[in-house]
């Protein structure tokens, strides 16, 4: 369940399960009958694989410079993300219904509960990918209907998550002084994804009060997520400065910081472009200018945090950091940096942003391939499906 932040312990529980857990795909079937430690336990963090895969399709569609095979990459990513989403939407809820102890354990775990932000973001990522890529196969009307449905569900669920998870953390769940980690961003980022994905839908909303209202709602979601993200990022920085890094599988979640940063640039740029068809001047021009006034300075923070996160990750690898589902943090956040950089390229026409987007896209593909292979291996061996019933709490240290 949870973070799988101590893969060594997960491996032990897998061995304890022994022949009681089937091999290969049979392990997934066991998800409906194994509520206890050492057996199959599935959490919402699995939806990060949908986010990390779907963002490739979105990033490829928005990339300012095209190259042979790019649309094929986008198509494969969209199709795979769609299949993964459908599978997880069936398997995980049924698992929780059949084994309510699993859901209760996740809700009572201060680490695992943070990843309830993944399902709404997965829904909206697949929705955007369907509109941008899937429309070539499904038709514009069908793709638009799917995107609208997934955006609505993701936005509602994301708002509920953004309120309920922090509330539970504030009132029920105990945390230590060094507990702040990138996962705390997961529940509050969905509204930012709603803002960025909503920008794609605004041109299809009826002109007038409905389109203008949609734009206002998206900017409201933008601010909702931005303020919460800035607070949490500050807490993460403070924890690193005071206590250091754990060197565990919690370290990859530091890359999640790039998520609200890249997604906010994407949202500001996308909303700025559609503002001209949604609201009158001079307000439309003001929002369009805000896209650059906000986006370019925030883009600079990407290049500050990216090397810091990379150095901390390499340090953790030297400390024998094991693979866990947290490694999917290498994908979606980088993908949002691609989409944000691409939007800046479209708005400015500068080669700097165009080539930076291509470089980041190449990094995204490499990270995705690595994590996908590791996830497949961990799933088939059972290690990722048999984590401890409660998340270990790694201690942050310096040196």
N, C-alpha and C positions, 0 to 999 in steps of 0.2 A: 504494500500500500504506500501511502505517503511518498516521501522523497526517494526512497531506496538509498538513503545517504550513507549507509554503511554496508557496502556490497559484500564485505567479508561475512558479516552476520547473515546477510541474505543467502549467501552460499551455504552457510551452515544449516539454516532452516530448510533449504532445498534438499540437502543431504539427509536431514532427519525425516523428510517426507518420504524419501526412498521410493519404493515401487508403488506407493500409495497415490502418486501423481503420475498420470500417463505422460508419455513423451510426445514431442511434436505438437500437432494441432490438438491432440487429445487433451493437452493441458488447458486449452481454452475452454473445452467442454466442461472440465472440472470446475470452472469458475462458478457454476450454478450449485455446487454442493460442498464448498470448502470454506467455512467462515473462520477457522481458527488458524493460529500461527503455524507456519510450516506447510500450509495449504495455499491454494490459489486465492489471492486478494488483489482486486483491481480498484484503482482510484481514478479520480478525474484527471490526474497528470498524464494519463495516456492520450488525452485529447491534444496534448502538445505536439504529438506526431502529426496530427491533422493540420495544426497551425503551421508547423515547420515545412510541411509538404505543399500546402495550398499557397503559401506566400511565394513560392517559387513561380507558380503560374501568374500570380498578380504582378510580381516583380518583372517577369519576362514580358508581360503585356505592356508594361509602362516604360520599359527600358528605352532610352532615347536613341541608342545606336543598335541597329539590327544586324544579325549575322546568320548565316545558313544553319538551320537546325534549331533556331531559337523557338519557333512556334511549336515544333515537335516536343521540345523540352516542356514548354508551357502546357501542351495537351496532356502529356504523360503525367505531369505533376497534378493537374486539375483532376484527371480521371482517378489517379491513385488517392488523392485527398478525399474525393467524393466517396470512393469505396470504403476507405478507412473510417470516414465519418458515419456512414450507414452501419457499418459493422459495430462500431463502438456505441452508437446510439441504441443498438439492440442488446448487445452483450452486457454492457456495464449496468444499465438500469435493471435488467433482469437479474443480474448478479446481486444487486443491492436489494431487490424485492425478495429474492429467495433467501438471501443472507443479510437481514437488516443489521446484524451485529457489525458487519463491515462498514456500512454507511455511518453508523453511530460512532465507530472508532475513528473514522476519518473526521467527522464533525467535532470530535473531542480532542483532536490532535492539533496543536498550534502550528505545526509545519504542514501537514497534509491538507488542512482546511483551506489554505491559501490557494490551492490549485483548482478550486471550484471556479476560478476565473477562466480556466482553459476552455471548457465547453462552449460558453457564449462566443469567445473569440474564434473558436474552430468553426462554429456555424457561420459567422459573418465572413470569415476568410474564404470558405468554400463558396459562399454566396457571391462575393466579389469575383472570384475566379470563374464562376459559372457565367457571370455577365460578360466579363472581359474575354474569356477563352471559350467557354462552353457554348456561347451563343452561335459560334460558327458551325456547331453540330446540331444544336437543339432548336435553333431559330431564336430571333431576338425576343419574341413575345414570351416563349416558354422560359428562356433564361432570365428574363426580367421578373417574371412571376416567382421563380425559385429564389432569386436574389432578394426580392422584396419580402418574401416569407421568412427566409433565414435571417435577414437583417432585423425584422420585427421581433422574431423570437430571441435572437442574440442580444438585441438592445434591451428588451424587457428583462431577460435573465441576467444580463450583465449589470443592469442597475440594481437588481435585487442582490446580486453577489457583492457589488461595490458597497452596499449598505450593511448587509447582514454579516459578512465575514469580519470586517473591522469592528462592528458592534460586539460580536461574540468574542473577538480578541480583546476588546477593551473591558469586557464585563465578566468573562468566564474562564478564559484560558491563561494559564501561567506561563511566563517567559522569563528568561534570564537577561542580564544586562547586555550580553553579547549576542542576543537572539536575532537582531535585525538582519535580514538577508534579502536577496533579490526576489524571493518568492512572495514577499509582502506586497510587491507591485502587482502580482497577478490578479487579485480581485478588483483593483481600481483602474486597470488599463482598459478593460472592455468598453467603457464609454468613449475612450479615445478611438478605439477601433470602429465604434459606431459612427463617430464623426467622419473618419476617413472613408469608410464604406458608404456612408450616407451621401457624401459628395457625388458618388457615381450615380445615385438614384435621383438626385434633385432635378436633373434635366427632364426626367420622365414624369415628374409630378405636375399636376395641372397648374398653369400659370396663374398668378394672383396670390391670394391670401394663403393657399395651401403650400405653394412653393416657398413663399417667404417664411412661413411658419416652420417648414422643414429646415430651412437654412438656419433660422434662429435656434431651433432645437439642437441642431448639430453643433453650433458654436457653444451652446450651453453644455453639451456633453464634453466638448473639447476642454472647456474651463474646469468642469467637474473633475476630470481625470488629471489634468495638468497640475492643479493645485495639490491634490493628494499625492501625485507622483513626486513632485518637488520636495514635499515633506519627507517622504519615505527615502528618497535618494539621499537627502541630507542625513537621515538617521543611519543609512548604510555607510556613508562616508565617515560619520562619527564613530561607528562601531569599528571600522577598519583602522582608524587613527588611534583609538583607545585600546583595542584588544587584538587587532591583527586579523589574519585570515585562518580559517580552520584547516585548510589543506585537504578537506574531505570532498565528497561529491556535492556538497553545498556550494562549492566555489563556482561552478558553471552558472549558477543563478545570478552571479554578478553581471553577466552579459544581458540579463533582462533589463538592466538600466537603459540599454540602448533601445529597448522596445518603445517606451513612451516618448523617448527623444525622437527617434526616426518616424514613429507614427504621428507625432504631433506636427512634424514638418510636412508629412504627407497630407494630413488633415487640413492644415492651414493653407497649403498650396491648392489642394483640390477645392476647398470651399471658396478660396479667393477667386478661382477661375470661374466657378458657377455663380458667384455672387452677381456678376454682370447680367445674368439672365433671370435673376430672382428678385432683386431689389433695385430701386431707382438710384441715380446719382444724387449727391456725391458719395453716398454710403458704399455703393458697389466698388468704386475706385479705392476707397479707404480700406476695404477688406482685401482687395487685390494687392494693395501696397503692403498690408500687414503680412501677407504671405512671405514676402521677401525680407521685410524688416524683422520679422520673427524668425523665419526659416534659416537665413544665412548665419546669424550668430549661433543659433542652436545647432546648426550643422557643424560648427567649429567644435562644439562639445563632444560630438561623435569621435573626433580625432584625438581628443584628450582621453576619453574614457576607454576607447578601444585598445590602445596599447597598455593601459593600466590593467584592464581585465585580462589581456593576453599574458602579461607578465605574472599576474597572480595565478592564472591557470597553469602556466608552465612550472611555477613554483609548487603548485599542488601535485602536478604529475611527478615531480621529483620526490614528493612525499608519498608516492604510491597511491594516488587518487584512483579509485576504481570506477568502472563505467556504471552509470545509473541513468534513469530517464531524465535527470536534470541536464544531461548533455544536449537535449533538444533545445536548451536555452541558447545554443550556438546558432540556431537556424532562424527562427521567427524574428528575433531582435535584429539580426543582420539583414534579414529580408526587408524590415521596415526602413532600415538605413538605405537600402537600394531604392525603395519606392520614394522615400523622401528626397534623395539625391536626384532621382529621375525627374521628379516634379520640379525641382529647382532648375534642372537642365531645360525642361520645357518652358519654364517661365522666363529664363534669362538667355537661353541659347548659347551659353558659354561652354566651350569644349572641356573646361575644368570639371564641370559637373557631369558632363556626358561620359568622360573616360573614368571618372571616379565611380560612377554608377556601374560601369562594366566591370571594373576591378572588384567592387564589392559583390557583384553578382557571381563572379567566378569564385570568390571566397565562400559565398552562400552555397553554391553547388558542391564544393569540396566538403564543407562541413556537413551538408545534408547526406551525402554519400557515406561518409564515415559513420555518422550517427545511425543511419538506416541499417547499415550492415551490422553494427554493434547491437542494435535493438532486435534485429532478426535472430542473431546468435543467442542473445539473452532470453528471448521468448522461447526458442526451441529447446534450449537447455533447461528452462524453467526458472532460472535465477531471477528474472525480472517479475515473474508471476508469483513468487513465494517470498515476499519481503517480510521483515518483522511486523508484528501487529501494531506496534507503536514506533514512531520515528525516533531513531537515536538523536541525541542532541549534541552535535559536535562542538567542541570547545575551540574558540579562536585563540591563536597564539602568535607571537612574533618570533623572528629568528629562523 
